[in-house]
């Protein structure tokens, strides 16, 4: 009877979309889609299969040293893993220098786009600190929310960070080796991007559309493989990027790193003067 009861319970959980987590000895806590509706704390190892939502009114707290793995599922066959965590309530992911929180792929041989993103959307005040984001389509997305993003590492993602219409502070992060560093649509965002090491990405910044200088970007070290700033094709307004280090103190070489009106007449310009003549010493993750 006991064994039969366990089989019946498993069948019920599968049929209801697995709104509750299952624990397995080798994977720790396992969520197969569904929702978190009450305050919840994660520690140790957590695996997310499919799309998991933290509902409004709930806080998800992730303790230092936790590893969150997203299983490879690609139901629509678009080459992007479907695993994602969407926070409509509040996210408190505060690791430490010694015990970072990791968001990563569950595949044995991970690669960019193995999972979709961690998204904070219409959420309350959230903090993301001392976290590692790797192998995602977008490591972290923030929309219509108030969030502090500080002392994190983003590498081997298609996009490291994306935000729109957000009150966000992006400070002292290492954004290294992604295709896009920071993609944004300001749309009235009160954003500060300062003290970040944004190097080795294909593109450093990608302001896509309806962006303005309400996004304050200064005090960053930016050196990209292709363009340091790539203006989106529908971005017509000029943008203020003054006060940053662009890998050189020669204006003509700095300008070569911008895809803006100098290359496409319909685009806005990157306004980069005055610029820093040497790299920022205290930049990137605090040691």
C-alpha positions in Angstrom: 0.0 0.0 0.0 2.8 2.4 0.8 4.6 1.8 -2.5 1.3 2.2 -4.4 0.5 5.4 -2.6 3.9 6.9 -3.6 3.2 6.0 -7.3 -0.2 7.6 -7.1 1.2 10.7 -5.6 3.8 11.0 -8.3 1.2 10.6 -11.0 -1.0 13.3 -9.4 2.0 15.7 -9.2 2.8 15.1 -12.9 -0.8 15.7 -14.0 -1.1 18.9 -12.1 1.9 20.5 -13.8 4.1 20.0 -10.7 3.2 23.1 -8.8 5.2 21.8 -5.9 8.9 20.9 -5.8 10.2 17.4 -5.6 13.4 16.5 -3.9 15.9 14.1 -5.3 19.1 13.1 -3.5 21.4 14.1 -6.4 19.7 17.3 -7.4 18.4 18.8 -4.1 15.2 20.7 -4.6 13.5 20.3 -8.1 10.8 22.5 -9.5 9.1 21.3 -12.7 7.4 24.6 -13.6 4.5 26.1 -11.7 4.4 28.9 -9.1 5.7 30.0 -5.7 2.9 31.8 -3.9 4.4 32.2 -0.4 7.7 33.3 1.1 10.3 30.7 0.2 14.0 30.2 0.9 16.4 28.3 -1.3 19.8 26.8 -0.3 22.1 24.1 -1.5 21.1 22.8 -4.9 18.0 23.8 -6.8 17.0 22.6 -10.3 14.3 24.4 -12.4 12.7 22.5 -15.2 10.5 24.8 -17.5 9.0 28.1 -16.3 8.8 28.9 -12.6 7.0 32.1 -11.3 7.3 33.8 -8.0 3.9 35.4 -7.6 3.1 38.9 -6.3 3.2 39.2 -2.5 5.8 36.4 -2.2 9.6 36.8 -1.5 12.1 34.3 -2.8 15.3 34.4 -0.7 18.3 32.6 -2.0 21.1 32.0 0.5 24.8 32.3 -0.1 26.4 29.3 -1.8 23.2 28.1 -3.5 23.4 26.8 -7.1 20.3 27.1 -9.3 20.5 24.9 -12.4 18.1 25.2 -15.3 17.4 21.9 -17.1 17.6 21.8 -20.9 14.1 21.8 -22.4 13.4 23.3 -25.8 9.8 22.6 -26.7 9.5 25.2 -29.4 12.7 24.1 -31.0 14.2 27.6 -31.3 17.6 26.6 -29.9 17.0 28.5 -26.6 16.4 26.5 -23.4 12.9 27.1 -21.9 14.1 27.1 -18.3 13.3 30.4 -16.6 12.6 32.1 -13.2 10.2 35.0 -13.3 9.8 37.1 -10.1 6.7 39.1 -9.8 7.1 39.5 -6.1 10.5 40.1 -4.5 13.9 38.5 -5.0 16.6 38.6 -2.4 19.7 36.9 -3.9 22.5 38.0 -1.8 25.6 35.9 -1.9 29.1 36.7 -0.5 32.5 37.0 -2.1 33.4 33.6 -0.7 30.0 31.9 -1.3 28.4 33.3 -4.5 25.0 32.3 -5.7 25.2 30.6 -9.1 22.6 30.5 -11.9 23.7 28.1 -14.6 22.9 25.4 -17.1 22.2 21.8 -15.9 23.8 20.3 -19.1 27.0 18.4 -18.8 28.5 20.5 -21.6 26.9 23.9 -21.1 26.8 26.7 -23.7 25.0 30.1 -24.1 21.2 30.0 -24.5 20.9 26.8 -22.5 18.2 28.5 -20.4 16.2 31.7 -20.9 16.6 34.1 -17.9 16.0 35.3 -14.4 13.4 38.0 -14.9 12.2 40.5 -12.3 9.0 41.9 -13.7 6.6 44.3 -12.0 8.4 43.3 -8.8 9.0 45.0 -5.5 12.4 46.1 -4.2 14.9 43.4 -5.1 18.6 42.8 -4.5 20.9 40.7 -6.7 24.4 40.7 -5.2 27.4 38.4 -5.5 25.7 36.1 -8.0 27.1 34.3 -11.1 25.0 34.2 -14.2 26.3 31.9 -17.0 25.0 30.1 -20.2 21.7 31.9 -20.4 19.9 33.7 -23.2 19.8 36.7 -20.8 21.3 36.3 -17.4 19.1 38.9 -15.7 16.2 40.9 -17.0 14.5 43.7 -15.1 11.3 45.5 -16.2 9.0 47.8 -14.3 10.8 47.1 -11.0 13.2 48.6 -8.4 16.4 46.5 -8.3 20.0 46.8 -7.1 22.4 44.7 -9.2 25.8 44.8 -7.5 29.0 42.7 -7.4 27.9 40.0 -9.8 29.6 38.1 -12.6 28.1 37.5 -16.0 29.9 35.4 -18.5 29.1 33.2 -21.5 25.5 34.5 -21.9 24.0 35.7 -25.2 23.0 38.8 -23.2 24.3 39.5 -19.7 21.7 42.1 -18.7 18.5 43.6 -20.1 16.2 46.2 -18.6 13.4 48.6 -19.5 11.3 51.1 -17.6 13.2 50.3 -14.4 14.6 52.0 -11.4 17.8 50.1 -11.4 21.4 50.5 -10.1 24.0 48.4 -11.9 27.2 48.8 -10.0 30.6 47.0 -9.7 29.8 44.0 -11.9 32.0 41.9 -14.1 30.3 41.6 -17.5 32.8 39.5 -19.5 32.7 37.3 -22.5 29.0 37.6 -23.5 27.6 38.5 -27.0 25.8 41.5 -25.6 26.8 43.2 -22.3 23.9 45.5 -21.4 20.8 45.8 -23.7 18.2 48.3 -22.7 15.2 50.4 -23.6 15.1 53.2 -21.1 11.5 54.4 -21.6 11.8 56.7 -18.7 14.1 54.4 -16.6 15.9 56.0 -13.6 19.0 53.9 -14.1 22.6 54.2 -13.0 25.3 52.1 -14.6 28.6 52.7 -12.8 31.9 51.1 -11.9 31.4 48.0 -14.1 34.0 46.1 -16.0 32.4 45.4 -19.3 35.1 43.7 -21.4 35.5 40.9 -23.9 31.9 41.1 -25.1 31.0 41.3 -28.7 29.0 44.5 -28.0 29.2 46.4 -24.7 26.0 48.4 -24.7 23.0 47.9 -27.0 20.4 50.7 -26.5 17.6 49.4 -28.7 14.7 51.9 -28.9 13.2 54.8 -27.0 16.2 55.3 -24.9 17.4 58.6 -23.4 20.0 60.0 -21.1 17.8 59.3 -18.0 20.0 56.2 -18.0 23.3 57.5 -16.5 26.3 55.5 -17.6 29.7 56.6 -16.3 32.8 55.4 -14.5 32.9 52.0 -16.4 35.8 50.3 -18.2 34.5 49.1 -21.6 36.5 47.2 -24.1 34.6 45.0 -26.6 35.5 42.6 -29.4 33.3 44.5 -31.9 31.4 47.7 -30.9 31.5 49.2 -27.4 28.1 50.8 -28.2 25.8 49.5 -30.9 22.8 51.8 -31.4 19.6 50.0 -32.2 18.1 50.7 -35.7 15.1 52.6 -34.2 17.1 54.6 -31.7 17.0 58.1 -33.1 18.0 60.3 -30.0 21.6 61.0 -29.1 22.8 59.3 -25.9 25.2 60.5 -23.2 28.0 58.0 -22.6 30.5 60.5 -21.2 32.9 59.7 -18.4 33.9 56.1 -19.3 37.1 54.4 -20.3 36.9 52.9 -23.8 40.3 51.1 -24.0 42.1 54.1 -25.5 42.6 57.8 -24.9 42.6 58.6 -28.7 39.3 60.1 -29.8 39.4 58.7 -33.3 39.9 55.2 -32.0 37.2 55.6 -29.4 34.8 56.6 -32.2 35.7 53.4 -34.2 34.1 51.5 -31.3 30.6 53.1 -31.8 27.9 52.0 -34.3 25.9 55.2 -34.4 25.1 58.1 -36.8 28.7 58.0 -38.1 27.8 54.7 -39.7 24.0 55.0 -40.2 22.6 58.4 -40.7 19.2 57.5 -39.2 20.7 56.6 -35.8 21.4 58.7 -32.8 25.0 59.7 -31.8 27.1 58.4 -29.0 28.1 61.5 -27.0 31.3 60.3 -25.3 33.1 63.5 -24.4 34.6 64.1 -21.9 36.0 60.6 -21.6 38.4 59.0 -19.2 42.0 58.9 -20.2 42.9 55.9 -18.1 41.0 52.9 -16.8 39.0 53.1 -13.5 41.0 51.5 -10.8 38.1 50.4 -8.6 36.0 48.8 -11.2 34.2 45.5 -11.5 33.6 43.2 -8.6 35.0 44.2 -5.3 37.9 42.0 -4.3 
